Amino acid sequence: MYILKIIDAHLHFTNSEGLKQTAENIGKLDYSVEGLHKELIQSNVVAGVVMSTPRRKILESQYSAESIIIEDKKIDNLFSCVGVNPDELVNSNKELDFVEEELKKNSVIGIKLYPGYYHFYVHDSIYDPIYALAIKYNVPVAIHCGATQSATGLLKYSHPLTVDELAVKYPDIKFIICHMGVPWFMDAAQMIMKNDNVYTDLSGLIAGDKAEIEKVKNTRLYTELIQQGLVYANRYDKILYGSDWPLVQMEPYIDFIKYLIPEEHHENVFYNNAKKVFSKIKSGD
């Protein structure tokens, strides 16, 4: 019997109280090293990419969980994208130095930007030194696009169309539009069609437990909205699976994405494309 191997290209694990509460609200999800490990094994996720939270001095203690499971190898085949705080880039070189030190680690295989939460366009010159590091270390840049969980987020900064100017400016960098730019699926589709160096992931299209995922799956107007973007782009070689765990339970979310993606493209979407974009993932073969 063929078993589909999966790389989860977008998940979270920090000591953030908000994420802990989210996990508790979603069917009492076990938000621990043991709980994450169990879900990965049960779902046949052979590698995962943690999207790290940007470093803030007053919240420094939040990042210990990431280092516990990644750097200390509490879970095999877990990697991360280093989060960038553009506010810190404005007045100091410390943030840039921090990002480069992270990129020197074998476990750090990409960079994560959080436009919307931070009020800078991704093509703002403030990020130019970060993109220089992406080229130097040959890593992709994942970009939060679409809706924000924070009411103080500004959506003009997180719209997927903002990636267009960036992709043209830096053709040698692979960019990932996270969440397929929810709810701007067609705009994200146009970005991956037009730009050879732009990809998208399908993380965070739903937040909730198995019952909520099943409810959304049966909401035809929403699922067809996503599928319209997928069919319009017809670039299943540029779409990555991601869960956004702990916002969802892994197994039912995998089933949801399988429902959205034609079966002949499952191997690419769930595994091959992530290996191509995150070239430093050597495990899971």
N, C-alpha and C positions, 0 to 999 in steps of 0.2 A: 504493500500500500504506500503510495506516494505521500510524503508529509512535507508541506510547504515550509521552507525555512524563512524566518522573518528577521529583518533588522528594523527596530523601532528607532526612526531617525529624529524623534522629538519627544522627550519626556522630561520630567522635573523631579528633583529630590533635594530639598534643602531643609533647614530647621525653621523655615517660615511658619509662623503660627497660622497664617491664612491658609496655606496649603494643608497643614495638619487638620484644620477645621473642615476644609473642603473634603478631605479624605473621609473624615468622620461622617459628614453629611451624605456621602455617596455610599450608601449601603454598608457603613462601618468598615470601609476599606482599611486593610492593615498597612498603615503608612509607616513602615519600618524597613530596615535592611532585609529582614527575613521575609516580610510581606512582599516587597518588590521582587526579591529573588524567586519566591514561589510563583508569582504571576508570570515572570519571564519564562520559567521552566514550563509551566502549564500551557502557555501560549506558543511554545516553541520559538521564542524570540532568542536568537543566537547571539545578538549584539544589540546594544542600545546606546543612544547619544543623549546625554543629559544637557539641557540648555541651562547653563549656569546663570544665576542672578547677578546683575552688575554689582560690583564691589562698592559698598558705602561704608565709611568709617564707623558710623554709629550702629551699623547692623553687621559688623564684621563676624559676630558669632553665628550668624545664619549660615555661613558657608562650610561649617565643619562637616555637615552631613555629606556634602559632595565629596570632600576629600576622603572621608571614611570609606565610602563604597568604591571610589575610583582609584585614588592613589594608593590606598592600603589594600587594594585588591580583595575587598570583601565579597565582591561579585565579579566573576570573570567576564571579559568582553564588554565592559562598560566604559564608555568614553565620554568626553564632554566638549562643548563649545564654550569658550570663555566669554562671559558677558562684559559689555563695555558700558561705562558710565560717561556720556559725553560732557556732562556738567563738570566732571573732574578733568577732562581734557582741556578745558578752557584756560585754566590758570596754573596748570602744573604738568610736569612730565611724569609724575608718579603713576598715573593711570596707564600711560603708554608703556612705561617700564614694566608695570604689573602684567599687562597683556602679553608683552613679549616673553617675560619669564614663564608665563603659563604655556605659551606656544612651544617652548623648548621641551615640554614634557611629552612623552610618548602617548599619554592618555588624552591629551588635548588635541583635537583633530579639526577644530573650526572656531569661528568667531560668531557671536550672537549679538545683534543690535535690537533695541527695543524702541523704535520710533512710535510716537503716540504717547507712550508713557513718558518719554523724554521729548522735549519740544524742539527737535532738530530734524530737518529733512535728511534723508540718507545720502543725498548728493551734496550736502553742506561741506564746505572745505574743512570743517572741524574734524571730519572723519578721514581726511586724506592720509594722515600717518597710520591709521588703522588699516586702510587698504594696502598701504605699502608693506605692512607686516603680513597681510594675507598673501601677497605676491611672494614675499621673501620666504615664507614657510609653506607655500603652496597648499593653502587650506581654503575651503569655501567659507562664505559669509551667509549665515542664516539671518533673516530679517523678519521680525514680527510685523505682520500686515493684517489690516482689518480691525475688527472690534477690539476694544480694550475692556478689561474687567474693572478698571478704575474710572470713576466719574470725572476725574481730573485729566484723563487722557484726552488728547486732541486728535481727532481722526484724520484731519488734513495731512498730518505727518505720517500716518500709517496706511494710507491708501496704496494699493499695489501699483498704481500708475507712477508713483514717485520713483519706482525702481528702474523705470525706462531710461531716464537720463544717466543714472548710475551705471547701468549695464553697458551703455554706449561708451561712457568715459573709461571704464575698466573692462575691456573685452577679455582679458586674461584671467579674470576672477570668476568663479562659479558662485552665483547668488541663488539663495533659496527663499522664495516667498512662502513664509509659514502660514498655515491655516488656509491655504488657497485664497487668502485675502478676504475671508468671510466678512460680510455677505457679498463682496464684489467678485464673484466667481468668474464672470465673463471677462472682467478686466485682467484678472490674474491669468486666465487662459490666453488672452492676447499677448501678455508679456512673455509667456513661455513659447508661444508661436513665433514671435518677432525676433527675440533675442536668443542666440545660440547658447549663451552663458547663463540663462535664467531657468531655474527649476521651481517646483512648488511641492510642499508637503500637505498631507491631508489630516494633520493633527487638529484637534480642538473644534471639529465641526459640530460636536455635541458635548455637553457636560452633564453627567448624571450616571445613574446606575443602569443595570441591565434593562429594567422596565422602562426607563426614560429613553434609552437607546432604541428599544423596540417600538416605542410610541413614535419617535421621530422617523424611524425607518418606514413606518406606515403612513407618514404624513407626505402624501404624494407631491404636493406643491413645493415642499422643501427639497426632497431628494431629487426631484426633476430639475430644480434650479442648479444643483451641484452637477448633475449629469449633463445638463446643457453645456456647461463650461468644459467638461471632460470631452464631450463629443465634438464640440466646436474646435478645441485645440487639437484633438486627435494626436496627442504627443505622450502616449503612455510610457515612453522611454525617458520622460522628464518629470515624472510624478513619483514622489516618495511616500511610503507609509510612515505615519507617526501617530502616536496615541494621545499625547499631551497628559499622560498619567501624572498625577492622580485625579485628574478631572473626569476620567472614565475608568471603568474596569477593562482590562485588556482584552479578554476573550470576546465579550459581546461587541466591543468596538471593532475588533478584527473582522468579525462576521458582518458588521455594518459596511465596512470598506469593501469586503468581498462582494457584497450586494451591489455596490456602486460601480465596481470595476469589472469589465468583461473578463471571464475566466482565463482567456488566452493571454491576458496581460498581468495576471497575478504574480508570476515569478519576477517580472521586471519591477512592478510597483512595490512589492513586499520585500525584495531582496537585491536584485541586480543593480537597480538605479542608485541605491544608497551606497553600494560598493564603488560605483563609478564616481559619485560626487564626493564621498568621504574616502578618498583614496588611501588614507592611513589606517583604515579598518582592515586588518590582515587576518582577523579570526573569523570563524563561522564557516569556513570552507568545508 
